[in-house]
Amino acid sequence: RNFYYITMLRDPVSRYLSEWKHVQRGATWKTSLHMCDGRSPTPDELPTCYEGDDWSGVSLQEFMDCSYNLANNRQVRMLADLSLVGCYNLTFMNESERNMILLQSAKNNLKNMAFFGLTEFQRKTQYLFERTFNLKFISPFTQFNVTRASNVDIGEDVRQRIEELNFLDMQLYEYAKDLFLQRFQYSKQEEHQKNRLKRREERRLLREQRAHEWPREEAAEVAITEDYNSHI
């Protein structure tokens, strides 16, 4: 079967805060196998950030302090081919090389997907999805600007720390936003061009129709005149 891969990206800071709130309420990823190259990571390769059943009640500071927290740069890791960097084995190559390969892999995979959208641009995402797959949604997407993440009041220093922890996601998001808006503008121009050609064709057909109607009207007038004269 042919599969069409699509995804949605989100502003990294908002996404990070949203995951923190989710974990704070008791969410875990214990059932996730994190399979890579046919195996799951060892406890040494992927240690946990907490002891016990979950990380309920974790503070934002504690969440940020765990250096092996999978919330860090999650979007890049989820989109990249981890086998290129030895999966979760951090000793496979140096950190800078690993980061460069992961980011480039994530960009390539994102670009080659059938479709991707941005949470911050719901209407534009709907427009591109409908154009890509030639369908129409029953109702328009709604842009919700008030979320759990937006209700978290953080200072500039905390925001900067989150951006540092997610520096790969920040670069991926900038790339994705630029590519997304380029595709949106291109689709809009293509739609306008198509509509112009359609209107031009409609005007041409209308002119041809009128051109065919005028000789018939003139012939009818001549016939009526001759018939009237013959009666006289």
N, C-alpha and C positions, 0 to 999 in steps of 0.2 A: 504494500500500500504506500501511497505517497502522503507524507505528513508535511503540514505547513507549521513551522515553528514561529510563534509570536511571543512577545513579552511586553511588560510595562515597566518603565523605569521611574524612579521617584527621586526628588531632591535628597541627596545623601544625609543631610542633617535631620530633615524631617523623618526620613526612613529610620535612621538610627534611634531617634527619640521614640518613635512609634514601637520599635522592637524592644527597647528598654521598658516601656510601659507594659508591653505584652508579657515580657519575662517577669516583671514585677508582680503581675497578677497570677503568676504560677505556670506560665507556658514553658514547655521544654521541647527539645528536639531529640529526645532519647530514641525515638523510633527511626530516626534518620540513619541510614547505613553509611552515608558519605563514601559510597563505592567509587574507587578509582583504580584503573588498571586491573580490574577483577578482584579487588580486595578492599576491606574496610581498614581505616587507619588503626594503628596500635594505640593503647593508652598513652604511651610516651610521645607519639606523634601528634595526638589530639587530646590533651588533658582537659578536664572539666574545670570550670571557673568556680564551682561551688561543691559543697558536700551535702548529702541528703537527697531528698526526692526532687527538689526544685530550688529555684533561686528567688522564691517569693519575698517581696519586701525589699529587694536590693535597691540601694540608693544609686543615683546616677554616677556619683563619684566611684563607688565600688564597681559598677558596670564598666566604667572607662578604665579602671586600674588593671583589669584582667588583660594581660598582654596577648593571650591566646583566645580571646573572645571572638567567636565566629561572626559576631555582628559587625566587626571591623571589615570594611571593604567587601561586604557580602555580595554586592551586585557584580563586581568584577569577578569574584571567585565563582559565582553561580553561572556566569556567562563564558568564562575562560575554559580552555582545555587544560585541566590540572596535570594530565600525564606529561605535558611538555616540561614541567618543573619538578617531576618526581612526586606528584600527588601531595601528600601532607608531610613528606619528609623534608624538613627545612634544612637539612645538611646536604641535600643533593646539589645545591649551587649557592652562590652568595646571594644575599638579600636583594641587592640592587638589580642584579641580572634577573632574578626571579620576578621581581615586581615589573620590570620592563616587559618581560615575556608575557606575564599574566595580563597586563593592560592591553598589549597589542592583540593578544588572542581574543580578549573580550570585545575589543573594537571590531575585529574582523568578523566574529560570529554575530555580533549585533547587526552589522551592515548587511550581512548575507541572509539574515532572517527574512521570512516572507513579510513580516510586519513588526514594528515596535511602536509603542506610544509612550506618552509622558503623562503621569498622573496630574501634573500641574497644568496641562493643556487638554482638558477633557473634550471640549467641542472640536478642537483641531484633530484630536486623536480619532474621534468618531468620523469626521469628514474623510480622513485618510484611510481609515479602515473600510468605509463604504466604497471609496474609490478603488482601493486595492482589490477587494473581493467582490465588487459589483453587486452590492446589496444595500438595503436600507433598513435601519433600525426603526422599530415601531415608534419610539419616543426619543427625544434628544437626550444626550448625556447631561448630567448635572454636575456642575463644578462646586464641590464642597471645600470651602477654604477654611472652615473651622473643623479641626480634627483633634484627636488626643494629643498629637505632637504639637500642634499650634497652641494648645492651652498650657504647654510647659513653658514657664518663664525662666529663661536662662540668660546669663550675662555674656558679654562679648568674649571674655576669657574662656568660658565653657564652650561657646560656639567654635572658637578658634581651636580648642582642644579636640572637639569632635571632628572638625575638618581635617586636622592633622592625622587622627586615627583612621580617617576614611579618605586619605589623599588620593588613592587610586580611584575610588568611586567618584571623587570630585572631578578628576580628569575625564573619566568615562562619561559622566553626566554632561560636562561641557561639550564633549565631542558629540554625544547623542542629541543634545538640544540643537546644536548647529546643524547637524544632518537632518533632524526632524523638521526644523523650520525651512530648510532648503527644499525638502520634499514637499512640504505644504505649499510653499510659494510656487514651485514648479507645477503642482497639481492644479492650483488656482489659475495660473496662466494658461495651462493646457485646457482647462474647462472654459475659460473666457474665449480662447481661440476657437474652440469647438462650437461654442454658442454663436460667435461671429460668423463662422462659415455656415452654420445652420440658418441664421437669419439672411445671409447673402443668398443662399440657395432658395429660400422661401420667396424672397423678392424676385429672383430670376424666374421662378415658376409662375409667380403672379403676373409678371410682365408678359410672359409667353401666353398665359391664359387670356389676358386682355387682348393681346395681338390677334389671337384666333377669334375672339368674340366680335371685334370691330368689323371685319369683312362680312360676317353673317348679318349684322345689324344693317349695314349699308345695302346688302342684297335684298333684305326684307323691305326696306324703304322703296327701292326701285320697283319691286314686284307690286307693291301696293299702289304706286303712282300709275304704273301701266294698266293695272286692272281698273282703276278709277277712270282713266282716259278712254279705255275701250267702252265702258258703259255709257259715257257721254256721247 
